[in-house]
């Protein structure tokens, strides 16, 4: 069943993982490993947009769309942001609220869809989400709609290439079993050109883009120029 930009099958899939979301070596291990890079990348650029150094997000209002159990929300809150986390998966949100409370963090978690929100935020973040949604154009328009004037939208996703099929689909789900089988539908992956066109249609302009590459020697993710598999982008609202 389709509910606006939300795919019910995807909600059920991630709800089923709620109890294991915060296990660093559980089914969300790749997101745990990637999180420092993607949230650091966001924080540095968002801080710079507001004339700050480092990753100081104090007092900035950030909306995390598709927040799941709160991996990115918590990291951004620790940088000082006032974070609202939004997701359609109720069980994942329950895990998010419990983990934030245990960590002494105040995060406003809400169940719902971005197209149903009112109000605006300084920045809107949606990480590893767009490849799971229905009606991509409507989804991007909804992100733009809740971004304040001069605000920024940050998205990370997977490119639809032969290499991403081999690495992120076959390799991660079937060979190395880093992710549960069926986590991704390769046909839903988004090329940078498609993302850029969709953002422009929504009234946003891509201001920065970078690849996210895994370094097997260090076991960490790093920023790169290679957009063939994972990448992250920042778009500006005029």
ABEGO torsion letter per residue (X at the ends): XBBEABBAAAAAAAAAAAAAAABAABAAAAAAAAAAAAAAAAAAAAAAAAGBBEABABGBBBBBBGAEAGAAAAAAAAAGBBBBBBBABAAAAAAAAAAAAAAGBBBBBBBEBAAABBEBBABBBBBGAAAABBGAAAAAAAAAAABBBGBBBBBBBBBBBAAAAAAAAAAAAAAAGABBBGABBAAABBBAAAAAAAAAAAGBBBABBBBBBBBAAAGBBBBBABAABBBBBBBBBX
